[in-house]
Amino acid sequence: MEVLPEPMKLTTAARTAALSLAGVREPGVEDLAAGVQDLVAGVRSLRPAATGAGLIDQIRGLEDLKSAAAAAQARLSIAFDHLERQRQAGAGVPAAEQGQGVAAQIALARRESPTRGSRYLGLARALVTEMPHTLTALDTGQLSEWRATLIAKETACLTAADRAAVDEELAPDTGTFDGAGNRTITTAARAAAYRLDPLSVTQRAARAANGRRVALRPAPDTMTLLTALLPVAEGVAAYKALTQQADTTKSGGDPRTRAQIMADTLVERITGTPGGITGVTINLVMTDRSLLQADSEPARLPGYGTIPAGWARHLARHGTKTRNPDAAELKTWIRRLYTAPSTGDIIAMDSTARLFPPALRRLIEVRDDTCRTPYCDAPIRHYDHVLPWHNGGPTTVENGAGLCEACNHTKEQPGWNTTTTPPKPSTPIAPPQGRPRHHTQLTTPTGHTYHSTAPPPPGTSISSSRKPQRPPQPASRAARPGPEAPEPNTRTLRQLARRRFQRRRSAGQVA
C-alpha cells in the first residue's frame, strides 16, 4: 500500500486491517472481523488523485489490495473448513461425511452458487496447503485470483508432492510471470506438470470424457447457446455430419445460409421433427393481456428467462413453422394460472400425499423458475418440503420449494434450517396489501440467515411501490351490497376472468 499517492493512502485502521488480511499481526490487533470492516470503510473513503499518473497508481494499488484480499479469503476458508470438520466430528458425524455443507456456506458468504463455492474451496485448499509460492504471489499482487486459479487447474491431476514441486519450479512469487498473459501462464503450468508426471496428465485427458455434458445458456435477442462438451472424436464427427448435410442442402438450392442449415439440422435430428419441436413441452408464462390484448408486458420462458411479449405471442400461435416451410405444426396447450391481483402470488393448491403431484410440481416450477437457494440459478430438480414432511409439513405450494439436487442434499445436513416467512414490511418485496410472494429464510449452522423470494410473475414488478395502481372502477361496476364474499377459489377466478374478457370484447377493447 506504500505505492499509493497521498490522496489514496489508507487510514491507520485500514492499514492495520490490510496487514491483518495478509497474515501479519501488529500489536493491538484484536479482531479480524472488525479489521475487515475498517478496511472496507477505508476504501470507501478514498479520494481520487488529481493527476492521471496518480489515478493509475491508485488503480494498481487497488488491484494489489484485491489480490491480498483473495489470498486472505483463501486462508479464512480453510480455517473455516477445519473448524466445521472439528464441530461435525464432535457431533458424531462419520469421517467420510465430515466437511459436507462447508462449501455451501462459503458460497453464500461469497454470494455465489453452491457449485462455484465448491470449486473455490478446492482452489483455496490447493493454494494454502500445497502451493505456497503461488499463494505468496497472490498475496503480494504478482498474480490475480484468476491466474492463480489457472495454475491450480493445470496441476489438479498431480499428487500433493508433485504439485508442490511444480509450484517450486514455477516460483511465481519471484516475478516469473511479470508481464505474462493468461495463455502463457497456462502453457507454462501445463508443461511443468507434464514434465514431472506425464502419466498423470495423460490419464487426466482419458478421464475427461467422464465430464461430457450438454448445457443451455441464454443469449441476447431471444436466442440461446446450446453447447456440448464431447470427446474430440465424437465432437469432430458430429460437426462434420452437420457440415456435410449443410453442403448437400445448399447445393440443392436452399436459400438459407450454411450456418442456418447446420443449426436447423441439429434441432431436427435431436427432436426428431423437421425444423420443429412437436412432442416436447415448453412452458411459456405470460399474462392474458399479453396473449389476447397485445399488451407489452414481457413473458417468461422457464429455462431461458424474460422474452418480449410479441415474440411470446408468435411462439404461442405459430411455434417455429414460419421459419422453415417444412416444419411441422407446433402443438400448443394453454395452461391458465391465476395470481392474486395485489401481490402476483400464484393461487395455492394442496395435496395430502408425501410426493408433490404433477400439477403441484408444475405450479412450483412456474413460481420459482430456478433453484430457490440464494445465488443459485441451477435448474429445479427436486420439489422439496420447506417444513419436512416427517415433521408434519404439508404438501402444499406454500410449503414447497424448487431446489437443485445439490442444494436439496445440503439442506438435509445437521444445522441447516429453512422456514417460510413473510419479508419485512420495509423491504420492496412486501406489497402494501395482501400476502407477499413466497418467501423463505435459510439459516446455516453458523447462525447466518439468507432470504429468498420467488421471482415476480409476468404482469407484476419486483417493487410494489413501482407497480401501477388500478384506476377506480366505474359506479356501474361497483360491488353490490350483500354478505361478505368467500375467499375465491380457482374456479371462481376463472369465471371472473372470463366475464372480464367478455365485457371488454363487448366494449370494443378486444379485437
Secondary structure, DSSP 4 states (H G I P E B T S, - for coil): -TTS-GGGPPPHHHHHHHHHHTTPPPTT---HHHHHHHHHHHHHT----SSHHHHHHHHHHHHHHHHHHHHHHHHHHHHHHHHHHHHHHHTT--GGGTTTTHHHHHHHHTT--HHHHHHHHHHHHHHHHT-HHHHHHHHTTSS-HHHHHHHHHHTTTS-HHHHHHHHHHH-GGGTTTTT--HHHHHHHHHHHHHHH-HHHHHHHHHHGGGG-EEEEEEETTTEEEEEEE--HHHHHHHHHHHHHHHHHHHHTT--S-HHHHHHHHHHHHHHSSTTS-TTS----B--HHHHHS-----EEETTTEEE-HHHHHHHHHHTTTTT-TTPPPPP-------B-TTT-PBPP-EESSSSPPHHHHHHHHHHH-S--STT--PPP-EEEESS-GGGT--EESTTEEEE-HHHHHHHTSTT-EEEE-PPPTTSTTS-SSSPPSPEEEEE-TTS-EEEEEPPPPTT--SSGGGSPPPPPPPGGGSPPS-SPPPPP-HHHHHHHHHHHHHHHHHTT---
